[in-house]
Amino acid sequence: MNVVLMLFIVTGLAGVLFWGMFSLSSLIEKKSRASLTGMLFLIVFSIAWFGGLITFHPNDYILAGAIILIAVPALLFFLPVGKSKAMKITAITEKVDERDTMFAREEYQTGTEKYNAYYTMRPGNKQIDDKIRSLPELLAPGGRYYDPLRSGYIASMFKFEERHTTHVDGPVNSVRQNVDPAEMSRILKKSALHLGADEAGIARLNPYYVYSHVGRGPETWGTEIRNTHPYVIAFTVEMDYTRVGKAPGIGISEETALQYLNAQKISITLAQYIRDLGYSARAHVSGSNYQIMLPPVAYDAGLGELGRLGYLISPRFGARIRLGAVTTDIPLVPGKPIEFGVQDFCEKCKKCAVNCPSGAIPSGGKTMVRGVEKWQLNIEKCFPYWRIIGTDCGLCMKVCPFSHPDIFIHNVLRAGIKRSSFARSVSVYGDELFYGEKAKFPEFLE
């Protein structure tokens, strides 16, 4: 057997292995379209490659041409072709007021002191907020997916979280342990993973990522927030792929509540541990008792990039994550932001925007928002839809191509996307071909 023939056979076997693994993985993921299409590619490729060899006995020049035809795109997919675009962040000079977040605004009830104070300050928000409050509350009767038992179960998890928002801070041990910043950083990240986090990182806390005033939680509404911690430990918790696949049904809200609960446990425990070592630490949890914006601090900690859909995208789990954080003054070694092709990919891919029923995700370019160039989510379109259906939707998270499971075949594709602009272009079209452009969900949600 000559070298060219041997390379031809090896190349063919590699192709068969790839399409076979892709089809099997898609079958396990219960993605019938991808599995069937992958199987079709497997059959066509096998017949064309090996059937052609057996039937026509091509010479070495034709075999070499066939190898090149396959090898060149494969190399372009994995070699560093083109430039990876980074997020553009200029000087940030303005803080966000938590009172302006939609989760805070929905709680201002007509006639209350908060309602009068807020809409005196922000009269332009009153009309849309009143309209939102006229819709059924999340997990309440009237929502399309309301279920008296399952919705009640989810509400119970959120109530449990709310009762623990007062546990985010506490007394600091008067005896301070001497720590090595590098060793302490390693221990805290390892501890976060041991407690149930899936990824953990450390960043220097940008003071402009601290909210200016309290908008939710047990602290006095409108109080100026004075968090001067220099460091933040950020982490992700993965949302179950199957449950996310149920979006926008009630299953997505069950998974959301569960992972918020897990993140709360992790952050409160880490903060307590740090205080026991003699340093100040505060957990930032749902319920809500956040003093900081989690996506930008998680970005600074190297946990992902901000995507078109407005979520942080993890290199392992895509948009299927919830975030948690602890701010502290214990000496630590901060990490750095990462790039893995998200900005370029999201620029080409508009799948989340196409599938967003409320039209809240922009299909166009980025805008500069408080010094950060990003795709700006229209929360005033997004949140009313949540209340109409009675869940936190999650369709954008579900359809994001980065959200495929953390398994070998998808990690191979992610490796190419990280390095090559060619891979990012091919993957956008490939995702549409194998998984479809539009997600399937009931017609009444269109």
Stockholm file with secondary structure:
# STOCKHOLM 1.0

chainA/1-446         MNVVLMLFIVTGLAGVLFWGMFSLSSLIEKKSRASLTGMLFLIVFSIAWFGGLITFHPNDYILAGAIILIAVPALLFFLPVGKSKAMKITAITEKVDERDTMFAREEYQTGTEKYNAYYTMRPGNKQIDDKIRSLPELLAPGGRYYDPLRSGYIASMFKFEERHTTHVDGPVNSVRQNVDPAEMSRILKKSALHLGADEAGIARLNPYYVYSHVGRGPETWGTEIRNTHPYVIAFTVEMDYTRVGKAPGIGISEETALQYLNAQKISITLAQYIRDLGYSARAHVSGSNYQIMLPPVAYDAGLGELGRLGYLISPRFGARIRLGAVTTDIPLVPGKPIEFGVQDFCEKCKKCAVNCPSGAIPSGGKTMVRGVEKWQLNIEKCFPYWRIIGTDCGLCMKVCPFSHPDIFIHNVLRAGIKRSSFARSVSVYGDELFYGEKAKFPEFLE
#=GR chainA/1-446 SS CCHHHHHHHHHHHHHHHHHHHHHHHHHHTTCHHHHHHHHHHHHHHHIIIIIHHHHHCCCHHHHHHHHHHHHHHHHHHHSCCSCCCCCCBCCCCCCCCGGGSHHHHTTCCTTSHHHHHHHHHCGGGHHHHHHHHTSCCTTSTTSTTCCTTHHHHHHHHHHHHHHTGGGSCCCCCSSCCCCCHHHHHHHHHHHHHHHTCSEEEEEECCGGGBCSBCCSSSSCTTCBCCCCCSEEEEEEEECCHHHHTTTTSHHHHHHHHHHHHHHHHHHHHHHHHHHHTTCCEEEEBTTTBCSBCHHHHHHHTTSCEECTTSSEEBTTTBTCEEEEEEEECSCCCCCCCCCSSHHHHHHHCCHHHHHCTTCCSCSSCCEEETTEEECCCCHHHHHHHHHHHTSCCCHHHHHCGGGSCSSHHHHHHHHHHHHCHHHHHHHHHHHHHHHCSSCCCCGGGC
#=GC SS_cons         CCHHHHHHHHHHHHHHHHHHHHHHHHHHTTCHHHHHHHHHHHHHHHIIIIIHHHHHCCCHHHHHHHHHHHHHHHHHHHSCCSCCCCCCBCCCCCCCCGGGSHHHHTTCCTTSHHHHHHHHHCGGGHHHHHHHHTSCCTTSTTSTTCCTTHHHHHHHHHHHHHHTGGGSCCCCCSSCCCCCHHHHHHHHHHHHHHHTCSEEEEEECCGGGBCSBCCSSSSCTTCBCCCCCSEEEEEEEECCHHHHTTTTSHHHHHHHHHHHHHHHHHHHHHHHHHHHTTCCEEEEBTTTBCSBCHHHHHHHTTSCEECTTSSEEBTTTBTCEEEEEEEECSCCCCCCCCCSSHHHHHHHCCHHHHHCTTCCSCSSCCEEETTEEECCCCHHHHHHHHHHHTSCCCHHHHHCGGGSCSSHHHHHHHHHHHHCHHHHHHHHHHHHHHHCSSCCCCGGGC
//
